[in-house]
Structure formats: C-alpha cells, structure tokens
Amino acid sequence: MILDEKTYGQIAFEAYCENRKNTTYDDKPIPSWDELKPDIKEAWGIATVKAISQFCTDQKLNERLAQ
C-alpha cells in the first residue's frame, strides 16, 4: 500500500466523525485518526472489512442491484 493511501478503517472512521460533527455522544471532541491507539485503528479496520464482506455477499442486495 502507498503511504498516502487511507485504509478502509480510516475512511470509515473519518466518515463517522463527519457524520457526528466530530463529537462523541456526550459532546466531547473525537480524536483524529492519528491520535487513536493502534488497537482502536485495528478494530475500525476489522469492522469495516466485515461490513464490506457482508455487503459483497448479500444475495438479496445483489439481486436488487441487478434489476
């Protein structure tokens, strides 16, 4: 991977932050991707890959998209 490319986990995390206006449920600022601990980054990556995998194997969704 090229160093300037974002991981799927980072893309998902940043989309989440944007949607939440960079604040937590209790109005505290969400840290940036670079400030996250490695295990949190890994968790975002795993969750994102699982969601992508589910999306790609969802037969009903594939049938709807083919229409």
N, C-alpha and C positions, 0 to 999 in steps of 0.2 A: 504494500500500500504506500502511496506517495504521502509524505509527511503533512502536506497541506490539506489532504482529504479528511473529511469528518467521518467518524464511524456512524453506523446506524443508531447506536445508542446515543451518541451525541446529538444527532439530528432529532431523534425522538425527544430527548431531554430539553433541547432548545425550543422545540415546538410546544412542549408542555409549559415551559417557562413563559413563552409568549402568550399562550392562552390564559395563563394565570396572572398575567401582567407582572411577572417576576416577583410574586409574593406568595407566601405559604398560606395555609388555611387561617392562620392567626395573624395575618398581615405582616409577617416578617419577610425580609428580602431572601429570595432563593439565591444561594451561591452560584457563581458561574461554573461552567463545566471544569475549568482548570482548577478550581478550588475544591472540587469533590475528591474524596478519598478513592483510591483505586478499586476498593470493593464495591463502592456505590456505582462507579462507572461500569464495572463488570456486570452488576445487576441490571443496569439500564440496557446494556448490550444484550444480555441473555433474554430479558423480557421482550425487547424489540425483535430479535431473531425468532422468538417463539410466535409472536404476533404475525410476523411476515410469513412464517411457515404455515400457520393456521390459515391465513388469507390465501396462500397459494394452493392449499389442499382442500379448500372449501368447495365441495362439488356443487352445492346449490348456488353458491355465488358464481362459480364458473358457468353454470347453465344460464343464469340470469344475464351475465355479461355477453354470452354468445348469441342472445336473442337480438 
